[in-house]
Amino acid sequence: MKRLISLLLVFSLLLPVFALAAEQEVTVEALDEDDFNVDEDGNLVLTEEEESLLPEDDLDKIEEFAEQFEIDETVDLKNLELNANLPDNVINVLLIGLDVRGTQEKKLLQEQEEYAKRADVQMILSINTDDGSIKLTSIARNTFVEIPGRRNKSIVANSYGHGNYDSNGKYKSWTDTPEVCLATVNRNFQMNIQYYVAINFYGVASIIESLGGVDVDLKKKEAKAVNDYLAKHKKAISRTYDDKKGNRDPLKVQDGTQHLDGIQALMYARLRSLKGENDLNRTGRTRHLLDCMLKSTVTRISGGELDLLDLLMNFIPYFKTNMNLQTIFSVATAVLGRFSLENLDSVSSMITEFRIPEDKTYHYDTANGASVTVLNNKQATTESLHNFIYGSYYPAN
């Protein structure tokens, strides 16, 4: 039997309490994960009282969600090179954005097993379960690192999988390796990341469309670059990503906040050819987009403008994860307890950001004919990362 995760159910149970907290003497801290029972297959088992918290129509949706959602159990925690000395009040999740080649006919992540994938976006999402704070660290895609199981160093973007070849050296298939991706970040930066969420770029655009778009603070040059890219590559984008076939109003070429649809938001996050910029500017845009999406989503769900059940049903085909129910519950409780509907408008950002590499801590070099980003002092970078997440450095044994 499939081992299912009820992320949807956890949020559905928490959000009604969260939304009413301003009017009643009820807080999310009153809910405890021990109140929920899980069967031997990992399915959440509700009591009659717990079921009463949900609208009757939602129970069918929950069942449908559970039927479609399956945990990736291929990751072996023994092989992740975990730093056991890190505090356990922070849950770290590796967010992986996959650039999948050959998506013209097959767009959903589970349909793309045979295609080569590059983890062009890798971010460490760190949630403090004590205070609900969210920290996000992006790793530049060309960062030159050790990859477990590989003889030579490579860029971190190459850690998600490997090709399979026949005796004549002809490519046959592709094997995804999220386990290696996790172990790579853990080994190089003395981390303890056990969980991942992987999503392809088509999925990012589709999820933003499900949200009704997203408001993003743009620079004039960014708005122009998005317009130019979409105009220049309209045919290719329409074939691989775009349900609108390019039929959209261009962005205003000016500084300020604008409403972006899914494709515009995706291309904004992927810009890397602006004059005077490099890949670090690109990772900054990715972090900013995620922050905008998170704040907008929490605000609209809490205000009853979005149906979370329908929203998550749309998300399922686009991502893979190995996160379990207990972890999801801890994350949901902490985050929803920190950001109430009353204070969201006064919060400029729900996320504190960091990046690898920091300014003046790296140089460019060439390896195997490609440009790579080399950390001048990986130990110093690791200590900076630990200080950002934990406030102190915790060396691995």
N, C-alpha and C positions, 0 to 999 in steps of 0.2 A: 504493500500500500504506500502511496506517496506520503511523504512527510510534509504536511502543509503548514503554512504560517498565516496567522490571522491578523496581520497588520491593520487591515481595514477595521476589524472588530475592535481592536484596541482604541484606535482613534475615534471610532463611532461612540464608544463608551465614555471616553474622556471629554470629547468636545461639548456635549450638552451640559456637563457639569462646569466646564471651563467658561462657556458662554453665559451661564447664569451666576457666575461667582460674584459679579458686581452687585447683584440684587439680593442674594441669599448668603447665609452663613455656611457656605459650602466651598471647599477648596480641593484642588486636584490631589493635594497631599493626603486627603482622606482615603483615597483609593490606594490599595496595596496589591502588589502582584500576587501575594499569597491568596488573595480572594478569588483568583481565577485558576481553574483546574485544566490541566493538559493531559490528554490521554497518551498511551504509549507510542502513538505515531506522531505526536506533536500537534494534534488538533486541539483547538480550544473548546472546552466543554462548558456551556453556560447553564447556570441555574435559572429557575423560573423568574426569580427577582432580577437577575442580570438581563434576561431577555426582555423584561418589561421596560428597561431603559431605552430600548430601540423601537422605532416605529415598526408596526407589523409588516409593512411592505418591504422593509429593509432586510428582514431575515432571509427572504429568498435571494436577495442580492448578495448577502454575505455568503450563503451557500454556493452561489455561482462563482463568487470571487475565490473561495477556497478551492473549488474544483479546478480553477485555472492557474492557481499560484502554487509553485513548488520550490522548495528550498534547494539550492545547489549544494549537494552533500559531497561533492568530489574533493573539496579542500581538506587536506589532512593537517590538523593543527600541529602535529608533531614535526612537520617539515617547514614551519614558518619562521624559524629562527627568532623566537619571541624573546624580548627583554623582560624577564620576570621581575625586575627591580622597579619597574614603573608603577606609580600608584594606580589602584583599581577604581578610583572614583571618576575616572575619565574613560569614556568609551571612544575608541578611535575606529573610524570606518574609512576605507580607501574608496573614493569615488573615481570611477574609471570611465572616461569618455572615449569611445572606440571609433576610429576612422576605418570603415569597412569598405574594401574595394570590391566591386562587382555587385552593387546593390540595385541595378536597373530593374531586375525582375523580383528580387527577394529583398524586402525592406525590413522585416521584423528580425530581431536579434536571434531568436531561436531558429530562423530559417537560414541563417548565415554561417552555419558551422564550418562549411567547406572553404570559406573565404579568408584570406589573410587579413589580420587586424593589427592596427597600431594603436597603442594606448596613448593617443596624442594629448589627452587631458588626464592628469593624475593629481588628485587633491586629497589631503588628509582632513577629514571632518572629525573634529574633536568635541564631544559633548560632555560637559561636567555634570554628573548626575546629582551633585550637591546643590549647585546654584543655578543650573539650567543654561549656563553660558555656552555659546557656540563659537568655536574657533576653526578657521579654515586656512590650510596651508597648501599652496600650489607648488608643484615641482615642474620646472621647465622641461619640456619634452626631450630636449637634446642633452640633458644632464648625463654626463659620462659616468657610469656606475658599474659595479660588479653585479652580475646576474647569476644567482645560484644555478649550478648545472652547466654553465657555459664556460668554455675555456678562456675566451677573451672578453674584455670589457665591451660594453655597448651603450647606446643611449637608453634611458629608462623607458622610452616609448616602445622599445622592442621586447619588453619583458612579458607581455601578455600571452604570447603563444609561439608556436614554431611550425614550420612546414614539414611535410613528409614527402620523401622522394623515392622513386624506384631505383633499381640497380643501375640504370642509365643516367641517373641524375635528373629525371623528369619529375616535375611537381605533380603530386597525386592528391594531397588533401592538406587540411590545416587542423591543428590541435590547439584548442584554447587552454591556457594555463594560468588562470587567475591566482592559483596557489603560488606560482613563481613570481607573479607580480607583487603579491603581498610579501613574500620572502625577500624580494629585492629591496623594497623600501625598508623593511625591518633590519636587514643586514647592514645596509649602508648608513642608516641613521639611528640605529639602536632603538627601534620602536617595538611595539607589541601589538601590531594590527592583526586582528583575526578575521575581520569582516570586510566584505567588499560589496559595492553596488556597481554593476557595469551597465552602460547604456550606449547605444549607437547614436550617431549624430541625427539620423532621421527621427529617432525616438525623442530627442530633445526638442526638435521643431514641432512634433506632433503633440507633445505634452504641453508646450507653451500655447499651442492652438486650443487645446482642451481648456486651458485656463482663461481663454479669451484674449490672449496676448499679454504683454507685460510693459509697464512704463519704465523707461531707462533714461538716465541723465546722459545725454550725448554731447560730444564735442562736434563742432562744425565739420572738421575734417573726417570724423568717424561717420557722420551721416552721409557725407558725399561719397566716402569709400564704399559704404554698404550699397548705395544706389548704383554706383559705377560697376561694382562687382556683379550685382544681380542683373543689370542690363547687359553686360558683356557675356555672362554665362547663362543667360536665360534658358536656352535650349537644354543644356546639360543639367541644370538645377531642376527644371521641370520634369526631366526624365527620371531623375534619381530621388528627389526629395519632395517636390512641390505639388500639392493637390490643387493649388490655385492657378497653375500653369503660367505664373508670372503676372497674373492680372491683379495688381495692387497699386495703390497710390505710393509714389516715392516719398521718402522722408524729406522733411524740410531741411535745407542745407543751412543750419544755424545751430548755435549752442543752446542747450536747454533740454528739458524732459520731453520725450516723445513716446507715443504708443507704438510698439513694434509687434508685428505678427511673428509666427514661429520661425519662418525662414529668415526674416530680417534680424531677429534676435540671434539665431544661429550664426549668421554671417558676421554680425557684430562681434560675437565672442571669438570668431576664428580669424579676424583681421590680423595680418602680420606683415603687411607690406607698406605701411605708412612711413613716410620720410622721417628719419631720425628715431625710429622705434625698433625694437627687437622682440624676441619671444617673451620677454618678461612683461612687456606691455600687454601682450596677448593674454597671458595668464591673469593679469590684473582685470582685464575685461571679463574673463570667465568668472572670476570671483564676484565681481560687481553684478553680473547678470544673475548668478545664483542667489545673491542677497536680495535683489529686487523681486525675484520669483518667490522666495520664501516669505518675505514680508507681505506681499500681495496675497499669496495663497492663505496664510494664516488669518489675515484680516478678513478676507471674503468668506472663508469657511466659518469663522467665528461669528460673522455678521449674518449668516444664513444665505449668502448670495451664491455660494457654490454647493453642490451636492457632492459630498466627499465620496459617497459610494459609487456614483456614476464616474467620478473623476478617476478613482483608482482602478476601476474596471478598464478604463481607457489606457492606463499606464502599463498594465500587466505584460502586454506583448513586447514591450520595448526594453525591459531590463532583466538582469539576472542578479541574484544575491544569495548569500549563505547566512544572512542574519536570522536569528531565532526569535521566538516570541518574547522571551524574557528580556532580551536586549532591546527589542523594539519598544516594549512597555516602559523600560527604564528611560529611554530616550524621549518618548512621547510625554511621559509624566514630567520630566525635568524641564523640557522646553515649554510646554504649555503652562506650567506653573510659573515660569519666569515672565512670559510675555502675555499680559492680559489685554483684553479688548480695550481697556481704558488707556493703557500706556503706549499702545502701538503707534498712534499718531505722533507721539513725542520722541519716538525712537528713530533716529536717522539710519541706523544700521543694526540688524539683528546679529551680525557676524563681525568678529574681530579677525583681521587678516594678517597673513605672513606669507613669505615666498622663499623658495629655494631655487637659485642662490639669491642672497642679499646683495645689495650694491657693493661693489669693490671687493667681492670675495671670490671672483671667478675670472677665467680668461678663456678665449676661444682657441681651439686647436683643430687638427684634422686627423681623423681616424678612418681607415678603409675608404678614403676618398670623400668622406663627408665631414661637414663641420660639426663639432661637438662642443659642449659647454663643460669645462673642467673646473671643479671646485679647487680653489687654492689651498684650502685647509678643511678637509671633510670633517675632522674632529671638531673644529671651531663651529662649523655649520650645524653639526649635530647638537652641540651644547646650546646654540642659539635657538634651535627648534624646541628642545626640551624646556628651556626657560620660557619660551612663548606659551607652550601648552600647559606646563606644570609649575612654572615659577622657579625651577631648579633643575640641575642636571643630574640624571640618574644613569650612571654607566652600566652597561651590560657586563655580565660576568666574563 
